[in-house]
């Protein structure tokens, strides 16, 4: 008996699985969809994660903003984006049961692997649980085809006994996401231009000295940072970079749920455990 000719979809799935797509956890995870796979998307973003120490792939601004909030959350342990709903036969069967057309490749008209935007591992009272979250603008939830696809996705995760939900712009705190977006590029202080030629031990000493200057009831961060740069003959903006670093790394805690006014930063608290971890202080 002659072998059945494999479809283009089957070949593609096999290739992606061999590449490790949709597999692994933490630093080892590889998203099923990468930014280069969808070159027509203008809002795609790549970011190196603090929690995972790997490159994350986001296909929209909303995905990126939701990631920022997950990244900053104390309860989130791992973030896996563009997670595949495999095996493909499972979602095809669900679609058939629902009487819904399964998503297909517009070129080949063959069924494609569906994905969930985020599979998030949460530490809930010492127990790790995974939750699946799909990101979609509120106004697109009025589209029947979109809702049909979401029903396939919902049924898939229900069978896996995973909590699944839709996140719209209404659930993403815009101020918090914007604050984190602005500070995120400073999350690795030792790779910034101002610090490349400074020994790590000296950088750590600068951070500790800077912290001593900003602890107070209300602080003008711009003025303190400018004076700090002058006192230590540092490049302009170095002190401000340290401020953003200690915030995004949670070495200090400030209120990021309101727009940040650098001239009046108040209620600054040092998180001793994070300071010890980041500065390797024993």
N, C-alpha and C positions, 0 to 999 in steps of 0.2 A: 504494500500500500504506500502510495506517495505521501510524503510529508506535507501537511498544510503549510502554505506560504505564510510566514509571519507578517503581521501588519506593520506599518510604519510606527504606529503607537506602541506596539509591543516591543519593537526594537529600541525605541527611544526610552521607554521605561526601564528596560534591561540595562541600557547604557548609563542612565542616570543613577540607578541603584549601584552599579559597579563603581561609579564615581563617589559613592557615599552620600548622595543627596538624600535629604530627609532622614538621616540616621545620625546617631550619636547624641551626646548631651554636653552641656557646657561648652568648653573650648573646641571640642571635637565635632560639634553639630555642623552640618552643612545644609543650608536651605534648599528646598526642592527647586525654587525659582531664584535665579540670580539676576541682578540688574542688567547684565549684558544679554540675558535671554530675551529681554523685552526692550530693545533700544529705542522704540518709539515713545516710551514714557518719559515725559519731560520733568516729572517731579520725583524721580527715583533718587534715593540717597543711600550712601554707604557710611556706616559709622562703626568705629571700634568700640566694643562694649567694655565697660568697667567690670561688670559682674562676670562676664564670660571670657574676656580677653581675646575675643575673635571679632572678625568683621561681620556686621549685620547688614542685611539687604532689605531696603524698604521701597515700596512701589508708589507711595503717596506721602504727602505731608502729614496726613492724619495718622498713618502708620508710624511715621517718625515721631510725632508728638506723643502718641500713646507709649511708644518705646521709652521716651524720656521719663515719663511718669513711672513706668514699671522699673526702669533703671534706678530711680531715686527712692523707690519704696523699700523699706526695711524688710518687708515680708517676702519679697520676690527673690527667689534663689536662682532661677534659670529662665532664659527667654529664648524660645525657638520660633522663628518667623518662617512664613511660607511653608507650613507643615503639610505634607501630602496625606490625602485620604486614600490609603492603600489597604487591601488590593483594589485595583480599579473595578473588578467585578462586583465588589461590595456596593459601591455607589451606583453602579449600573442597575443592580438588582433593586436597590431602594427606589431609584427613579421609575423603574418598571412597575413596582408595587404602587407607587403614588400616581402613576399615569402621567409623569412629567418627562419631558425631553431632557436627556442627560446633556451637559455641556459638551460641545464637540470642537474640533479644530476646524476653523473656517476654510482652510485650504483642502484638507483631506476628508472632512466631514466625519472623521473617526472620533469616538469618545476620548476625552482627555482626562488626566488625573486632576481631580479637584484639590484645592488647598485651603487650609484655614490660616488666617493671617498670623495668629499667635497661639502657641501652646506654652503656657506659663506655669512654672513650678513655684508653688507657694509654700512657705513654712507656716503652717497653721497649728499653733500650740505645740510645736515640736514634731508635728507630723507633716511630711511632704505630700502635697496633692497637686495634680495637674488640672488646669482649667483651659478650655479652648475659647478664644475670642476672635470674632470677625469684626473688621472695621468698615463702616459704611456711613456716608453722609445721610442725615435724616431724610432729606427730600427724595433720595433714591429708594427708600423703603416703600414708596407708593407704586413702584414698578412691579407688576405681577411676575415678570420673568425673574427678577432679582429675588423676590420672595420664594419662588419655586426652587431656585438654586439653594437658598438658605434652608429650605425645608429638607432637602436632601442632606445638607451638611448637619442640620440639627439631628436628624434621624441617625446619621452615621455615629455621631458622638454619644447619642443616647444608647445605642447598642454597645458602645465601649464603656458605658457608665461613667462618662466624663461630663462635668458641668460645661455647658456651652452657652454663649450669649453674644449679642450684637452690641458693639460700642459705637455710638455716634458722637458727633462733635459736642453734644450736650453733656456727655460723660467725661470729656477731656477738659480739665481745667486749663484754659488758655493762658492765664497769667503764669501759673506754675510751669507749664510747658515752655513758655517763652523765656522765663528766667533760666531754666535748665539749658535750653538751646543756646543762650548767650554764653553761659559759663562752661559748657561741655568741652569746647576745644582746649580748655586749660586743665583737663583732668590728669594729664601726664606732664607734670612740671619739668621733669628732667629732659624732655624732648623739645621744649620751647627754646627759641633762639637766644633769649636772655640768659639761659642757664646752661647751654651746651658746653661752654668753656669753664664752668665752675664745677669743682669736685662735689660729688654727691653729699659728702659729710658737711661741706660748707653750705650747700643748698639747704640741708636740714637745719643748720644753725640759723640761717637767714629766716626760715619759716618760723622757728621758735621765737626769734627776736621780734619778728613782725607781729606774731600773735600777742606778745606782751604789750604792743602798742595799741592794739585795737580793742582790747577788753575794757569795756566801760559801758555806762548806761546808754549814751548816744554818741556815735562816732561819725565824723566826716571822713569817709574812706578815701576820697580823692586827695584831700589835704594830707592825711597821714601817709598815704602811699607816696606822694610826691616828695615829702620831707624824708621818708625812708630811703628813697632812691638817691637823694642828695647826700644824705649822711654816709651812705656806704658806697658812693660813687658808682651807682648801678645805672644801667640803661633806663631811660624814661619808660615807665609802664611796668617795670619789674615788680614793684610793690603791689600794683593793682592785679597783676597776674597771680601773685601769691594769694591775694584775697579770693579771687575766683576759684583757685585751686582748693583752698581750705574749705570753701563752701561746697563745691561739687563732690569733694571727697569726704564730706561730712565730718571734717575735723572740727569745724564750728557749726553751730546750728542757728539759723536765722529764719525769719518768716518769709518763705518764698511764695506764699499764697496771695501776696499783695505786690504790686509793682515796686521794684527795688529802687529806692532813692539813695544813691551813694553818699549824698551829703548828710543823710540822717539815718544811719543804720543803727538800730537799737536792739536790745535784748540779745546780745551775742553770747552764746554759751559754748564753751569748749567741750567736745566729746572726748574724754580722756582715753577711752579704749581705741577709738579710731586714730587718735593722735599717736598712740603707742604703735599701732599696726602700721600706719603709713610712714612714720619716721623711724620705725624699727627701734623704738626706745624700750629698753628692758627695765 
